[in-house]
Amino acid sequence: MKWLKRILIVLVALVALFLVVIGPWPVYKDSNFAKSGYYKQAMADIERNAALSDISANPMPLKAGWAARDMTPPVGTPMGGYGARPDGKKSKGIRDRLHAKAIVFSDGKDIVALVGSDMLLVPPNIAEMTCKQVALAGVPLTANNILFTASHTHCGPGGFGPGVAAKVSAGTYDPKVPELVSKAFAEAIIEAHNTMKPAKLAAGSADAPEYIRNRTRNADTDPLLQFMVVEKEDGGRCIVSRFSAHPTNFGSRMVDFSAEYPGELQKALEEQTGATAIYLGGAVGSMGPRAPEAPTADEKIVLMGQALAQRVIENMGALEFRDTLDIASVGVPVGMPGMQMRPLSPKWRISPIGAKLFGVPSEGWIQGVRIGDIQFLGLPFDFSGEVAKVWREEQAKNGLNLWVHGFCVTYCGYLSPDRYYYELDDKGALDYETGLMSWFGPNAEAYFKALSDQVIAKLGGAAKTNVAAAL
């Protein structure tokens, strides 16, 4: 009987340990973030860091510089994206080269950098390594004023981070990958800074609804193709664009590195205008690509990139350039609501301990950069295009041109509209995005809306600028 009792004790202990570490745990219905210490701390940190910017209605003349670096890894390096990709996600070739690109702006007092990359996402280790290299070069840019973005190509470098979650999405960690990528990031930022010249800037946009679809439900998309044109006094020109369709025309059987349709968009812009083109990934959550019909995915991405480039070019004719723009920025880590992954049932969640072991971060990141009336917002999610559209239209009423970007510095899963959090399908199951991939509970949208509003408010909103004379 003693041995039976011991077995029962061991079994009970194992079950208890499993429940504590893995779950299931009952779900919580409301994070009550507004009453939390992490919310109050995040709001205070945003206010404090934003105060480092010198916000002025009369800034000095604008300066800008830009640069690009190749960051294509050796063949055999894992690829980021698609858990189903075969053979450990190892790459077999290179369809087209991958790049890191940066554009740096200064108003004489404040300085900011926008970084575009042919990556699935920008993880914290690469952001940190980049900032250290930039600082060692004596460039006055920190995490507070560098906006990191990723195109979210699923054919870019993998192996960029340790942990289970990173391995599932990007293959086995290879420390050479963050070294290669951060070096390219840093060199692009440093050269962009060191080549700044007097410049003028104009922003535009074009609707492109035929190239994007809501892949999750019959609902809105984020169809706006946003762009800005920056011209130096010496004639150099840079076109920065943003769009929200997932770069997933290539499927999991694609094993060659590729920048996908954003790469073709930049290539077409450069060939047709002579400018340097930079792409900043948008709010791709739930947003699938709708490429023109073609026999192969390879042809589809070319046609989609060329069509979007043509849409930009068609809308560049009547731009209003400005040569004085106030610049401000903020970037801070932020605490997060309780972890809540619900892969099997709307009533039960994985233990926060298990989620943490899987690689779900306990801290997020928020980045704001304002250049005149253009407000860039970097968020740590596969961020909903539906939400981005609503936020952009709201800020347009306040005179701001809002650009929303996901995958910024930390990956915290999906951010879907809060109204879908409890929505079930015909079989009573949760959607993949809201069940498995929405990691921080039913109020994530409301929480980051409050933080984003704080960023926008503390960076000064729309600042009046002077229209530049034609150069």
C-alpha positions in Angstrom: 0.0 0.0 0.0 2.9 2.4 0.7 4.1 2.1 -2.9 0.6 2.8 -4.2 0.4 5.9 -1.9 3.7 7.1 -3.2 2.7 6.7 -6.8 -0.5 8.6 -6.2 1.5 11.4 -4.5 3.9 11.6 -7.4 1.0 11.6 -9.9 -0.8 14.3 -8.1 2.4 16.4 -7.9 3.0 15.9 -11.6 -0.6 17.0 -12.5 -0.3 20.0 -10.2 3.0 20.9 -11.8 1.5 20.5 -15.2 -1.4 22.8 -14.3 0.9 25.4 -12.9 3.4 25.4 -15.7 1.2 24.6 -18.7 -2.4 25.0 -17.7 -5.2 25.2 -18.5 -6.0 28.3 -16.4 -9.3 30.2 -16.5 -9.3 33.2 -18.7 -9.6 36.7 -17.3 -12.3 39.0 -18.7 -10.7 42.4 -18.3 -7.1 43.5 -17.8 -8.2 46.7 -16.0 -5.0 48.2 -17.4 -6.0 51.8 -16.5 -5.7 50.9 -12.8 -2.4 49.1 -13.2 1.1 50.1 -12.2 2.5 49.2 -15.6 0.1 51.5 -17.4 0.9 54.4 -15.1 4.6 53.7 -15.5 4.4 53.5 -19.3 2.5 56.8 -19.5 5.1 58.5 -17.3 8.0 57.1 -19.3 6.5 58.3 -22.5 6.0 61.8 -21.1 9.6 61.9 -19.7 11.3 60.6 -22.9 9.2 62.8 -25.2 10.4 65.8 -23.2 13.9 65.2 -24.5 12.8 66.6 -27.8 12.9 70.3 -28.4 9.4 71.0 -29.8 9.2 74.2 -31.7 6.9 76.1 -34.0 10.0 77.7 -35.7 12.5 74.9 -36.3 15.7 75.4 -38.2 16.0 74.2 -41.9 15.5 70.5 -42.5 18.5 68.3 -43.2 18.3 64.7 -44.5 20.5 61.8 -45.5 20.0 58.2 -46.5 21.9 55.0 -47.2 21.5 51.3 -47.8 23.4 48.1 -47.0 23.1 44.6 -48.3 22.2 42.2 -45.5 21.7 39.0 -47.5 22.9 36.0 -45.4 24.8 33.1 -46.8 22.8 30.3 -48.5 22.0 27.7 -45.9 21.0 30.2 -43.3 17.4 29.6 -42.0 14.6 31.8 -43.4 12.2 33.7 -41.2 8.5 32.9 -41.6 6.3 29.8 -42.2 6.5 27.2 -39.5 5.8 24.6 -42.2 8.9 25.5 -44.3 10.9 22.2 -44.8 14.4 21.1 -43.8 14.7 23.4 -40.8 13.8 26.4 -42.8 17.3 26.4 -44.5 17.6 28.6 -47.5 18.6 27.0 -50.8 19.3 30.1 -52.9 18.9 33.9 -53.5 16.1 35.2 -55.7 17.0 38.8 -54.9 19.2 40.6 -52.4 18.0 41.7 -49.0 18.7 45.2 -47.7 18.6 47.5 -44.7 18.0 51.1 -45.5 17.9 54.2 -43.3 16.9 57.8 -43.7 18.0 60.4 -41.0 16.4 63.8 -40.5 17.5 66.8 -38.4 15.8 70.1 -37.6 19.0 71.5 -36.1 18.1 70.4 -32.6 16.4 67.0 -32.8 17.5 64.0 -35.0 15.6 60.9 -35.9 16.2 57.8 -38.1 13.7 55.6 -40.0 15.0 52.1 -40.8 13.4 49.8 -43.4 14.5 46.2 -43.6 13.7 43.1 -45.6 13.0 41.1 -42.5 10.1 39.2 -40.9 10.4 41.4 -37.8 13.0 43.4 -35.9 13.8 41.6 -32.6 15.2 43.3 -29.5 18.7 41.8 -29.8 19.2 43.3 -33.3 17.8 46.7 -32.2 20.1 46.8 -29.2 23.2 45.7 -31.1 22.4 48.4 -33.7 22.1 51.1 -31.2 25.4 50.2 -29.6 27.2 50.3 -32.9 25.7 53.6 -33.8 26.7 55.1 -30.4 30.3 53.8 -30.8 30.5 55.7 -34.1 29.7 58.9 -32.3 26.3 59.4 -34.0 23.8 61.1 -31.6 21.0 58.6 -32.2 19.6 56.3 -29.5 16.7 53.9 -29.0 14.6 57.0 -28.3 14.9 58.3 -31.8 15.4 55.3 -34.1 12.2 53.7 -35.6 12.9 50.1 -36.7 10.5 48.6 -39.2 10.4 45.3 -41.1 8.7 44.6 -44.4 7.5 41.3 -42.9 8.8 39.3 -45.9 8.5 35.6 -45.2 11.6 35.0 -47.3 14.1 37.0 -45.3 16.8 35.9 -42.7 15.8 33.6 -39.9 17.9 32.3 -37.1 17.9 35.8 -35.5 16.9 35.0 -32.0 17.0 32.4 -29.2 14.0 30.7 -27.7 11.2 28.3 -28.7 9.0 30.9 -30.4 11.8 32.3 -32.5 12.8 28.8 -33.5 9.2 27.9 -34.6 9.0 31.0 -36.8 12.6 31.5 -37.9 14.6 28.4 -37.4 17.6 27.5 -35.2 19.3 30.5 -33.6 22.6 31.5 -35.4 24.5 34.3 -33.6 26.0 35.3 -37.0 22.6 36.5 -38.2 22.1 39.3 -35.7 25.7 40.3 -36.1 25.3 40.5 -39.9 21.9 42.3 -39.8 22.8 44.8 -37.0 26.0 45.7 -38.8 24.0 46.5 -42.0 21.5 48.5 -39.9 24.2 50.5 -38.1 26.2 51.2 -41.2 23.1 52.4 -43.1 22.2 54.7 -40.2 25.7 56.0 -39.8 26.2 56.8 -43.5 22.7 58.4 -43.6 23.6 60.6 -40.7 27.0 61.6 -42.1 25.6 62.5 -45.5 22.8 64.8 -44.3 22.3 67.9 -46.4 19.7 70.7 -46.6 16.5 69.1 -47.9 12.8 69.5 -48.4 10.0 67.0 -47.9 6.5 66.3 -49.2 4.1 63.6 -48.3 1.4 62.0 -50.4 -0.9 58.9 -50.6 -2.9 56.8 -53.0 -5.7 54.3 -52.5 -4.7 50.8 -53.6 -7.6 48.6 -52.4 -7.3 46.2 -55.3 -3.9 45.0 -53.9 -5.0 44.1 -50.4 -7.6 41.9 -48.8 -8.8 41.0 -45.3 -7.7 37.4 -45.1 -9.4 36.7 -41.7 -13.0 38.0 -42.1 -15.3 40.1 -44.3 -14.2 43.4 -42.9 -12.2 46.5 -43.7 -8.6 46.7 -45.0 -5.9 49.3 -44.7 -5.7 50.2 -48.4 -3.8 53.4 -48.3 -0.4 53.5 -49.9 1.5 56.2 -48.1 4.7 57.8 -49.3 6.9 60.8 -48.9 9.5 62.3 -51.2 12.7 63.9 -49.8 14.9 66.0 -52.0 18.4 67.4 -51.2 19.7 70.7 -52.5 22.2 68.7 -54.5 19.4 66.9 -56.4 19.5 63.6 -54.6 16.1 62.2 -53.9 14.6 59.5 -51.7 11.1 58.0 -51.8 9.8 56.4 -48.6 6.7 54.3 -48.9 4.4 52.2 -46.6 1.7 49.6 -47.4 -0.1 47.0 -45.3 -0.5 43.9 -47.4 1.4 40.8 -46.1 4.4 39.9 -48.3 3.2 36.3 -48.6 2.8 35.7 -52.3 5.5 33.1 -52.0 4.4 30.2 -49.9 6.3 27.9 -47.5 7.8 26.0 -50.4 9.8 29.0 -51.4 13.4 28.4 -50.1 15.2 31.3 -51.8 15.8 34.6 -50.1 13.6 37.4 -51.4 12.4 40.9 -50.5 9.0 39.9 -52.1 6.7 42.5 -53.5 8.2 45.4 -51.3 11.5 44.7 -53.0 10.0 44.9 -56.4 8.2 48.1 -55.4 11.5 49.7 -54.4 13.2 48.4 -57.5 10.6 49.8 -59.8 10.6 53.2 -58.0 14.4 53.4 -58.3 14.5 52.4 -62.0 11.7 54.8 -63.0 12.7 57.9 -60.9 16.4 57.6 -60.2 15.7 58.0 -56.5 16.7 55.8 -53.6 13.6 53.9 -52.4 12.9 52.8 -48.8 10.0 50.6 -47.7 8.6 50.7 -44.2 6.2 47.8 -43.4 2.7 48.9 -42.4 0.0 47.3 -40.3 -0.2 43.8 -41.9 -2.4 42.1 -39.3 -5.2 40.2 -41.1 -4.1 42.0 -44.4 -3.3 39.6 -47.2 -1.9 40.6 -50.6 -4.0 40.6 -53.7 -1.5 40.5 -56.5 -2.4 40.8 -60.2 -3.1 37.4 -61.8 -0.1 35.7 -63.2 1.1 32.1 -63.8 3.6 32.1 -61.0 4.2 33.7 -57.6 7.4 35.2 -59.0 5.5 37.0 -61.7 2.9 38.1 -59.2 5.3 39.9 -56.9 6.9 41.7 -59.9 3.5 42.9 -61.1 2.3 43.9 -57.7 5.5 45.8 -56.9 5.4 47.6 -60.3 1.7 48.5 -59.9 2.2 50.0 -56.5 5.3 51.9 -57.7 3.3 53.3 -60.6 0.5 54.4 -58.1 3.2 56.3 -56.2 4.6 58.0 -59.3 1.1 58.9 -60.6 0.5 60.8 -57.3 3.8 62.6 -57.1 2.9 65.5 -59.4 1.2 68.0 -57.1 3.1 67.6 -53.9 3.7 70.5 -51.5 7.3 70.5 -50.3 8.4 71.9 -47.0 12.0 72.8 -45.9 11.4 73.5 -42.2 9.7 70.8 -40.2 9.8 70.3 -36.4 11.1 66.9 -35.4 10.4 64.9 -32.2 10.6 61.3 -31.0 10.1 58.9 -28.2 10.8 55.2 -27.7 10.2 53.3 -24.5 9.7 49.8 -23.2 6.2 49.2 -21.8 4.7 46.7 -19.4 2.0 44.4 -20.7 -1.3 43.0 -19.4 -1.4 39.4 -18.2 -0.5 36.7 -20.8 -3.5 35.0 -22.2 -3.0 32.5 -25.0 -6.2 30.5 -25.8 -5.3 27.8 -28.4 -8.0 25.3 -27.5 -10.9 27.0 -25.8 -12.4 30.5 -25.3 -12.7 29.6 -21.5 -9.2 28.5 -20.8 -5.7 29.8 -21.3 -2.1 28.5 -21.2 -0.3 29.2 -18.0 1.6 32.5 -18.1 4.6 30.4 -17.0 4.2 28.1 -20.0 3.7 31.1 -22.3 6.9 32.7 -21.0 8.8 29.5 -21.5 7.5 29.4 -25.1 9.0 32.9 -25.6 6.1 35.3 -25.1 7.8 38.5 -23.8 6.6 40.2 -20.6 7.5 43.7 -22.0 6.6 45.5 -25.2 7.9 48.6 -27.0 6.3 51.7 -28.4 8.0 54.2 -30.8 6.9 57.5 -32.0 8.6 59.8 -34.5 7.1 63.0 -35.7 8.4 65.0 -38.7 6.2 68.0 -39.1 2.6 66.7 -39.4 3.7 63.2 -40.3 3.4 60.9 -37.2 5.2 57.5 -37.4 4.0 55.0 -34.8 6.0 51.7 -34.2 4.2 49.0 -32.3 5.4 45.5 -31.1 2.7 43.4 -32.9 1.5 41.9 -36.1 -0.8 45.0 -35.9 -4.3 45.0 -37.3 -4.8 46.9 -40.6 -8.4 47.4 -39.5 -7.3 49.3 -36.4 -4.6 51.2 -38.2 -7.2 52.5 -40.7 -9.4 53.8 -37.9 -6.6 55.4 -36.0 -5.3 57.1 -39.2 -8.7 58.5 -40.0 -9.1 59.8 -36.5 -5.7 61.6 -36.5 -6.4 63.0 -40.0 -9.2 65.1 -38.3 -6.5 66.5 -36.0 -4.2 67.4 -39.0 -1.9 64.5 -38.6 -0.7 62.1 -41.2 -0.4 58.9 -39.2 1.8 56.0 -40.4 1.4 52.8 -38.3 4.1 50.1 -38.3 4.2 46.7 -36.7 7.1 44.4 -35.6 8.9 47.2 -33.9 11.8 46.0 -31.6 9.7 43.4 -29.7 7.2 40.8 -31.0 4.1 40.5 -28.8 1.9 38.4 -31.1 -1.2 39.8 -33.0 -3.1 42.9 -32.0 -6.6 42.5 -33.4 -9.6 44.7 -32.8 -10.9 44.2 -29.2 -14.4 43.7 -30.6 -13.3 40.4 -32.1 -11.7 38.9 -29.0 -14.7 36.7 -28.0 -15.9 36.0 -31.5 -16.4 32.3 -32.4 -16.8 30.6 -35.7 -19.7 28.2 -36.7 -18.0 25.4 -34.7 -17.7 27.5 -31.6 -13.9 27.9 -31.9 -11.8 31.0 -31.7 -10.0 32.4 -34.8 -6.2 31.7 -35.0 -5.4 35.3 -34.6 -7.5 36.0 -31.5 -7.2 32.6 -29.9 -3.6 31.5 -30.3 -1.8 34.6 -31.3 -3.5 37.4 -29.3 -1.2 37.0 -26.3 -2.3 39.9 -24.0 -6.0 39.6 -23.3 -9.2 41.4 -24.3 -8.1 45.0 -23.9 -4.8 45.1 -25.9 -6.2 47.5 -28.5 -7.6 49.8 -25.9 -4.3 49.7 -23.9 -2.1 50.6 -26.9 -4.6 53.2 -28.1 -4.1 55.0 -24.8 -0.3 54.7 -25.1 -0.4 55.8 -28.7 -2.5 58.8 -27.9 0.0 59.7 -25.2 2.9 59.5 -27.7 1.1 61.7 -30.2 0.1 64.3 -27.5 3.5 64.5 -25.9 5.3 64.8 -29.3 3.3 67.9 -30.0 0.9 66.9 -32.7 0.9 68.7 -36.0 3.4 71.5 -36.1 3.0 74.3 -38.6 5.8 74.4 -41.2 6.9 76.7 -44.0 6.4 75.7 -47.7 9.7 75.4 -49.4 10.6 77.2 -52.6 11.3 75.0 -55.6 14.9 73.9 -55.6 
